[in-house]
Amino acid sequence: MRGQRRRSTYPFAAVLAALLALLAASPSAQGGVNVGLVLAEPYNELVGLSNDFGAKQHRFDVPYTRDPASAAPRVASLIADGVKPVLLLNGPTYPSATDPAAYGAAAGAWAEYYKPGGAFMAGKDINLLPDFELWNEPYVNWIGGAGANGNPASYAALVKAASPRIRQASPRFRIIIGGEITGLAGGGYPEQDWVAGLYGAGLTNAMFDLVTAHPYGYYRPLNASPEDRWGFPRLQRIIERFKARGFDGRFMITEHGHPSGPASETDLPLGGTEAGQERYWRETLATIDSTPLYRDNIETVFAYQPFDWGDGSSVEHHFGLYKWVHRQDQNGSGGDLAPKQALAFVRGRTRASIVPGVFPDGPRRHRVKRNPSNTIEHAWEPLPGATAGYVAALLRPDGTTWYSSVPAGTTRKVWPNLPSGTYRVDVRGAATGSSAGRYTGRLTESAAAPSRTHPQAPARLRVWARGNDYLEPAWDPVAGGNGSYVVVLKSAGMPDYYRLVSGTSYRWTGLTRGRTYRISVAAKNSSGTTGGYAPEISGVPSPAH
């Protein structure tokens, strides 16, 4: 789930998403559904949080275009600690899986690398064999929409290409597909159309083992009317529609959460407070535990996500179960992770099956400051027992992460000659024995001050209705922009949809003939800042004359 919300801001390296959850085969001794923890890219390097949280399943992005060996250190570390990995075969950017044959071949290569009896799994617990999830939220028209996204037939083509290759490598692999979104914004299909479209395009139950859904409902009562687009009533219909097709597997809620943070979120039904967040989690798990359809069919609920992050522009930036406690001193800025009120309750659902971890603690405190000439200096307190030294990480504005080994006895890393932009840094103890150390947490600094100038609103916004199901807005270019624009589509009774486009026009397809839509557009500058929106104009799809 990613908003005008995540929809307008996702990079998308995705995600996602990365997740931590309980091992499905070992439910909590407290009874009821298992609870896990989401770690989204690039934050999925914080695997040490799985030990603190007690989760026994870790889901994280593995762009299908990469070498399968690129994930091997993380997967091996998880298995060594009794954690079952879920490999989420996403694209390097959203969306990009436009070629089912290429996606299927890549899925086969990943499965061959991690299959039972192969070199990687030799000597490892076969019960912790990785699962494979085929794309995150494939039912959403992501920014730039194409390929698998928002089209059940296109997504079915990806599954049909990937599933046989994974099954051929080993029938022991579990395959997970996307059921439907139940969230707040951005495309998607009515659940009956999505399910019917998948099966109508040739999907069969033999091709997959589990189905995901994201029943966000924090803007609605948890059990709103059955017609409500969001939350658990729609989750109920998703489960029922798959079961009506003969599917006898289980379901995963692979993202779930409630914000607690800025005052702008206090208009939520439960309030944007830590107390409201805890109540939401208590009501969520109580609803699942007390409802046979949910209790008997939902394997795991994943808490999205571990800690607050980002610039606060999205409610999802405040879903964290940990919060940052910042400090300032003569050495620069520093920070530590502290639990939120809901953490003890949510984590209590995982403690029964926790396996004692072997992660050495991360440095208790670290600091970052900007030096001249686009250089960032990162320092931390010595970590007792860090005999193998440290690994420093630099998360770059383009979504990639650089790593640098720091020898034992050195507690400082300088990152020089950085292009202008905002960076995050992190540090952990280097590998000791079978497991890497725990990262301390992200600190943010700019290599050079980004532009704070907001682009002007585009002028002369106009729209043409040239077909039965689309509208085509156009506008004049904005001086000082980077050539990218955010286009927003609104209509009564539906969420606002956003698209990031290049150029000065956009064809918005898949609309309803005769329905009135409102359209606006804003420009972005070189630092990614979005300017003011042009006055809205209306359009109605209709045949060209």
C-alpha positions in Angstrom: 0.0 0.0 0.0 1.6 3.2 -1.0 -0.6 6.5 -1.2 -1.1 9.8 -2.7 -0.1 8.2 0.1 2.8 6.3 -1.2 1.5 6.4 -4.8 2.9 9.9 -5.5 6.2 9.4 -3.9 7.3 5.7 -4.2 10.7 5.5 -6.0 9.8 2.4 -6.5 12.6 0.2 -5.5 9.6 -1.4 -3.4 9.2 -1.8 -1.6 8.8 -2.9 -0.5 8.6 -4.2 0.4 10.5 -6.3 2.9 8.6 -8.1 5.8 9.2 -10.0 8.9 6.7 -12.5 10.2 6.2 -15.6 12.2 6.8 -18.9 10.7 3.4 -20.2 9.5 3.9 -23.7 10.9 4.5 -22.4 14.4 1.5 -20.3 15.6 1.8 -18.3 18.8 1.2 -20.0 22.1 -1.2 -17.1 22.9 -3.5 -18.4 20.2 -4.8 -16.6 17.1 -3.2 -15.3 14.0 0.6 -14.8 13.8 2.0 -11.3 13.7 5.1 -10.2 11.7 7.0 -7.1 10.9 7.5 -5.3 7.6 10.9 -3.9 6.5 10.6 -2.0 3.2 13.4 -1.4 0.8 15.9 0.2 1.5 15.2 -0.5 5.2 15.3 -4.2 4.8 19.0 -4.2 5.7 17.8 -3.8 9.3 17.4 -7.5 9.7 18.5 -7.2 13.4 15.0 -5.9 14.2 13.6 -9.4 13.4 15.5 -10.7 16.5 14.3 -7.8 18.7 10.7 -8.2 17.4 10.8 -12.0 17.7 9.4 -12.6 14.2 10.2 -15.8 12.4 9.6 -14.9 8.8 11.3 -12.2 6.8 9.9 -10.8 3.5 12.0 -8.5 1.4 12.3 -7.2 -2.2 14.6 -9.1 -4.6 14.4 -7.3 -8.0 14.0 -10.2 -10.4 16.6 -8.8 -12.7 19.4 -9.2 -10.2 21.7 -12.2 -9.7 20.1 -14.6 -7.2 23.4 -14.8 -5.4 23.0 -11.1 -4.4 20.5 -12.0 -1.7 22.4 -15.1 -0.5 24.2 -13.5 2.5 20.9 -12.1 3.9 19.0 -15.4 3.3 21.8 -17.5 4.8 21.9 -15.2 7.9 18.1 -15.4 8.4 18.1 -19.2 8.1 21.0 -19.5 10.5 18.8 -17.6 13.0 15.7 -19.8 12.5 13.9 -17.2 10.3 12.1 -18.3 7.1 12.7 -15.9 4.2 10.1 -14.8 1.7 11.6 -13.6 -1.5 9.4 -10.9 -3.1 10.2 -11.0 -6.8 9.6 -7.3 -7.7 11.0 -5.1 -10.4 14.0 -2.8 -10.1 11.5 0.0 -10.5 7.7 0.1 -10.5 6.4 -1.0 -12.9 8.8 -3.0 -15.1 7.6 -6.6 -15.5 6.2 -6.1 -19.0 7.7 -9.3 -20.4 6.3 -12.5 -18.8 8.9 -14.7 -20.5 11.7 -12.7 -18.9 10.0 -12.6 -15.5 9.4 -16.3 -15.7 13.0 -17.1 -16.6 14.2 -15.0 -13.8 11.9 -16.7 -11.3 13.2 -20.0 -12.5 16.8 -18.9 -11.9 16.0 -17.7 -8.4 14.3 -21.0 -7.6 17.2 -23.0 -9.0 19.7 -21.1 -6.8 17.7 -21.7 -3.6 16.2 -25.1 -4.3 16.5 -28.0 -1.9 19.5 -30.2 -2.6 21.3 -27.3 -4.3 24.6 -25.9 -3.2 23.0 -23.0 -1.3 20.7 -25.0 0.9 23.3 -27.7 1.6 23.4 -28.2 5.4 20.5 -25.8 6.0 17.1 -26.5 7.6 14.8 -27.5 4.8 11.8 -26.2 6.8 13.2 -22.7 6.4 13.2 -23.0 2.6 12.4 -19.6 1.1 8.9 -18.8 -0.2 8.4 -16.8 -3.4 6.0 -14.0 -3.8 5.2 -12.8 -7.3 5.0 -9.0 -7.2 3.7 -6.6 -4.6 0.2 -5.2 -5.0 -0.1 -6.2 -8.7 -3.6 -5.0 -8.8 -2.7 -1.3 -8.5 -2.1 1.2 -11.4 1.3 2.3 -10.1 2.8 5.6 -11.3 3.7 5.2 -15.0 1.3 2.2 -15.1 2.1 -0.6 -17.5 2.8 -4.3 -17.5 1.4 -6.4 -14.7 0.0 -3.5 -12.7 -3.8 -2.9 -12.6 -4.6 -5.6 -15.1 -5.6 -9.1 -14.0 -4.8 -10.7 -17.4 -1.3 -9.2 -17.5 -0.6 -10.3 -13.9 -2.0 -13.8 -14.7 0.5 -13.9 -17.5 3.4 -13.2 -15.1 2.1 -15.9 -12.7 1.7 -18.5 -15.5 5.2 -17.8 -16.7 6.9 -17.9 -13.2 5.0 -20.6 -11.4 6.0 -23.6 -13.6 9.6 -22.6 -13.5 9.5 -22.4 -9.6 7.6 -25.7 -9.4 10.1 -27.3 -11.7 13.0 -26.3 -9.5 11.2 -27.8 -6.4 7.5 -28.5 -5.6 8.4 -27.7 -2.0 8.6 -23.9 -2.7 5.5 -22.0 -1.7 4.2 -19.5 -4.3 2.3 -16.4 -3.1 0.2 -14.2 -5.4 -1.6 -10.8 -4.9 -5.3 -11.1 -4.2 -6.6 -7.5 -4.3 -6.0 -4.2 -2.5 -8.4 -3.1 0.1 -6.7 0.2 0.8 -7.0 3.9 0.5 -5.8 5.0 -3.0 -4.7 4.2 -6.4 -6.4 2.1 -9.0 -7.3 -1.5 -8.4 -10.3 -3.5 -9.4 -13.5 -4.5 -7.6 -12.5 -7.7 -6.0 -15.0 -9.8 -8.1 -13.5 -8.4 -11.3 -10.0 -9.1 -10.2 -10.6 -12.7 -9.1 -12.7 -13.4 -12.2 -10.1 -11.8 -14.4 -7.3 -13.9 -13.0 -9.1 -17.2 -13.5 -10.6 -16.1 -16.8 -7.0 -15.5 -18.0 -6.1 -19.1 -17.3 -4.8 -19.0 -13.7 -5.4 -22.2 -11.8 -5.2 -23.1 -8.1 -2.2 -25.4 -8.8 -0.1 -22.4 -9.7 -0.1 -20.8 -6.2 -0.3 -21.6 -2.5 -1.2 -18.4 -0.7 -2.9 -15.1 -1.5 -2.1 -11.6 -0.1 -4.3 -8.7 0.7 -3.8 -5.3 2.3 -7.0 -4.4 4.3 -6.1 -0.9 5.4 -8.9 0.7 7.3 -7.6 3.4 9.5 -9.9 6.0 7.9 -12.9 3.8 8.5 -14.3 1.8 11.4 -12.7 -1.6 11.4 -15.9 -3.4 10.4 -17.6 -0.7 8.3 -20.6 -1.5 6.0 -20.1 -4.4 3.6 -20.2 -2.0 0.7 -17.2 -0.2 2.2 -14.2 -0.3 -0.3 -11.7 -0.4 2.5 -11.0 -2.7 5.5 -12.1 -6.0 6.6 -15.5 -6.2 4.9 -13.7 -6.3 1.5 -11.2 -8.7 2.8 -14.1 -11.0 3.6 -15.3 -10.9 0.0 -11.8 -11.5 -1.3 -11.4 -14.7 0.8 -14.9 -15.8 -0.2 -14.4 -15.3 -3.9 -11.1 -17.2 -4.0 -12.6 -20.1 -2.0 -15.6 -20.1 -4.3 -13.1 -20.9 -7.1 -11.9 -23.9 -5.2 -8.8 -22.4 -3.6 -8.1 -24.1 -0.3 -4.9 -22.4 0.6 -4.4 -19.6 3.1 -4.1 -15.8 3.0 -1.6 -13.3 4.3 -2.2 -9.7 5.2 1.2 -8.5 4.1 0.9 -4.9 5.1 -1.2 -3.5 8.0 -0.8 -0.6 10.3 -2.0 2.7 11.8 -0.2 6.0 11.9 0.8 7.8 15.1 2.6 11.1 14.5 1.9 14.6 13.2 -1.1 16.7 14.2 -2.4 16.5 10.6 -3.4 12.9 11.3 -5.4 13.5 14.5 -8.6 13.5 12.5 -8.5 9.7 12.2 -11.3 7.8 13.9 -8.8 6.5 16.6 -6.6 9.6 16.5 -3.1 9.9 15.2 -1.6 9.0 18.6 0.3 6.1 20.0 -2.8 5.1 22.0 -4.9 5.1 18.9 -2.3 3.0 17.1 -2.3 0.4 19.9 -6.1 0.3 20.0 -6.2 -0.3 16.3 -3.8 -3.3 16.6 -5.8 -4.7 19.5 -9.1 -4.4 17.5 -7.5 -5.9 14.4 -6.2 -9.0 16.1 -9.4 -9.4 18.2 -11.5 -9.2 15.0 -9.4 -11.9 13.3 -9.3 -14.1 16.4 -13.1 -13.9 16.9 -14.2 -14.3 13.3 -14.0 -17.9 12.0 -13.5 -16.9 8.3 -10.5 -14.8 9.2 -9.1 -17.0 12.0 -9.3 -20.2 9.8 -7.9 -18.6 6.7 -5.4 -15.9 7.6 -1.9 -17.3 8.2 0.0 -14.1 9.1 -0.6 -10.4 9.6 2.5 -8.2 8.8 2.9 -5.0 10.7 4.0 -2.3 8.3 6.6 -1.1 9.2 9.3 -1.1 11.9 10.0 2.6 12.5 8.8 6.0 11.4 10.7 7.3 8.3 10.6 9.8 5.4 9.5 13.4 5.4 6.1 12.9 6.9 4.2 13.6 3.7 2.5 10.2 3.9 0.6 8.6 6.8 2.6 5.5 6.1 5.7 7.3 7.3 4.2 7.1 10.8 3.2 3.5 10.9 6.3 2.5 12.8 6.3 0.5 16.0 9.6 2.1 16.9 10.2 5.9 16.8 13.3 8.0 16.5 14.6 9.9 19.5 16.9 12.5 18.1 19.6 14.5 19.9 22.0 17.3 18.9 25.5 17.9 20.2 28.8 19.4 19.2 29.6 16.4 17.0 26.4 16.7 15.0 23.0 15.0 15.1 22.4 11.5 16.6 19.5 9.3 17.3 18.2 6.1 18.8 15.2 3.8 18.3 12.6 3.8 21.1 9.5 1.6 21.3 6.0 3.0 20.7 3.1 2.2 22.9 1.8 -0.5 20.6 5.0 -2.4 20.3 4.8 -4.5 23.5 1.3 -5.7 22.6 2.1 -6.5 18.9 5.4 -8.1 19.8 3.7 -10.2 22.4 2.0 -12.1 19.6 5.4 -13.4 18.4 7.3 -14.1 21.6 6.1 -17.7 22.0 8.2 -18.9 19.1 11.2 -16.6 19.3 14.6 -18.2 18.7 17.4 -16.6 20.6 19.3 -14.5 18.1 23.0 -14.3 17.5 23.0 -10.7 16.3 25.6 -8.6 18.1 24.1 -5.3 19.2 24.6 -2.3 16.9 26.5 0.7 18.2 24.4 2.4 20.8 24.8 5.9 19.4 25.9 7.4 16.1 26.2 10.8 14.6 26.4 12.4 11.2 27.4 15.8 10.0 28.0 17.5 6.7 31.5 18.7 5.9 32.6 21.0 3.1 32.9 19.8 -0.5 29.8 17.5 -0.5 31.2 15.1 2.1 29.3 13.4 4.9 31.1 12.2 8.0 29.6 9.4 10.0 30.9 8.5 13.5 29.7 6.2 16.3 30.7 4.9 19.7 32.9 1.8 19.9 31.0 -1.5 20.0 32.4 -4.0 22.5 33.1 -7.3 20.8 33.1 -5.9 17.3 36.3 -7.9 16.5 35.5 -8.0 12.8 35.0 -4.3 12.6 32.0 -2.6 11.2 29.9 -2.2 8.0 28.9 1.4 7.2 26.0 2.0 4.8 25.1 5.0 2.7 21.6 5.1 1.3 21.7 7.2 -1.8 19.0 9.5 -3.3 18.5 7.1 -6.3 17.5 4.2 -3.9 20.8 2.3 -4.1 22.9 1.5 -1.1 26.7 1.6 -0.8 28.5 -0.4 1.8 32.0 0.1 3.2 34.0 -2.2 5.6 35.5 -0.3 8.5 38.3 -2.0 10.4 38.1 -2.9 14.1 39.2 0.0 16.3 37.9 2.7 13.8 34.6 4.3 14.5 34.4 6.8 11.7 33.5 6.7 8.0 33.8 9.6 5.6 31.8 9.5 2.4 33.4 12.1 0.0 32.6 13.6 -3.4 28.8 13.0 -3.2 26.4 14.5 -5.7 23.9 17.0 -4.2 21.0 15.3 -2.5 19.7 13.8 0.7 21.4 10.7 2.0 20.9 8.2 4.9 23.7 6.5 6.8 23.8 3.5 9.0 26.3 1.2 10.7 26.5 -2.3 12.2 29.0 -4.7 13.6 30.6 -6.8 10.8 29.8 -10.6 10.6 30.8 -12.6 13.6 30.3 -16.3 13.2 27.1 -17.1 11.2 25.3 -13.8 11.5 25.9 -10.1 10.7 25.4 -7.5 13.3 22.4 -5.3 14.0 22.2 -2.0 12.3 21.8 1.0 14.7 19.2 2.9 12.6 19.1 5.5 9.9 20.3 9.1 10.2 19.7 11.6 7.5 21.9 14.4 6.1 22.3 16.3 2.9 25.5 16.4 0.9 24.5 19.8 -0.3 21.4 21.9 0.5 18.7 21.0 -2.1 16.7 23.7 -3.8 13.8 24.9 -1.8 12.2 26.7 -4.7 8.8 25.4 -5.5 8.0 25.3 -9.2 5.1 27.4 -10.4 1.8 25.8 -11.3 1.5 24.8 -14.9 -0.4 27.3 -17.1 -3.1 26.7 -19.7 -4.3 23.3 -18.4 -6.8 21.8 -20.9 -8.4 18.5 -21.5 -9.7 16.6 -24.5 -12.3 13.8 -24.5 -11.2 11.8 -27.5 -12.5 8.3 -26.7 -15.1 6.3 -24.8 -12.8 5.6 -21.9 -10.0 8.1 -21.7 -9.2 11.8 -21.2 -6.1 13.6 -22.4 -5.0 16.6 -20.4 -2.2 18.9 -21.6 -0.5 21.9 -20.2 2.3 24.4 -20.9 5.9 23.5 -19.7 7.1 25.1 -16.4 10.4 27.0 -16.4 12.7 25.7 -13.7 11.1 22.2 -13.6 12.8 18.9 -14.4 10.4 17.9 -17.0 8.3 15.7 -14.6 4.8 16.5 -13.6 2.3 15.0 -11.1 -1.2 14.6 -12.7 -4.2 14.0 -10.3 -7.5 12.6 -11.3 -10.6 13.0 -9.1 -14.2 12.0 -9.2 -17.0 11.8 -6.7 -17.1 8.5 -4.8 -13.6 7.3 -5.7 -10.0 7.9 -4.3 -7.8 10.5 -5.9 -5.4 8.9 -8.4 -1.9 10.3 -9.1 0.5 9.8 -12.0 4.2 10.9 -12.3 4.7 11.7 -16.0 7.3 13.2 -18.3 6.3 15.7 -20.9 3.3 18.1 -21.1 0.4 15.7 -21.8 -1.0 12.4 -20.5 -3.6 10.0 -21.7 -5.7 8.8 -18.7 -7.3 5.5 -19.8 -9.7 3.0 -18.2 -12.3 5.7 -17.3 -16.0 5.4 -17.3 -17.9 6.9 -20.2 -20.3 9.7 -19.1 -18.7 10.1 -15.7 -17.3 13.6 -14.8 -13.7 13.7 -13.7 -11.6 16.6 -12.4 -8.0 16.9 -13.4 -5.1 19.0 -12.1 -1.3 19.0 -12.6 1.8 20.2 -10.7 5.5 20.4 -11.8 8.5 18.9 -10.0 12.0 20.6 -9.9 15.5 19.0 -9.9 15.4 18.3 -6.2 12.1 16.5 -6.5 10.0 19.3 -4.9 6.4 19.4 -6.1 5.1 22.9 -6.9 1.6 24.2 -6.8 -1.3 22.6 -8.6 -3.1 24.2 -11.6 -6.8 25.0 -11.1 -8.9 21.9 -11.7 -10.7 21.4 -14.9 -13.4 18.9 -15.7 -13.8 16.3 -18.5 -16.2 13.6 -19.5 -15.0 10.6 -21.6 -17.1 10.4 -24.8 -16.6 9.5 -28.4 -14.6 11.9 -30.6 -16.6 14.0 -33.0 
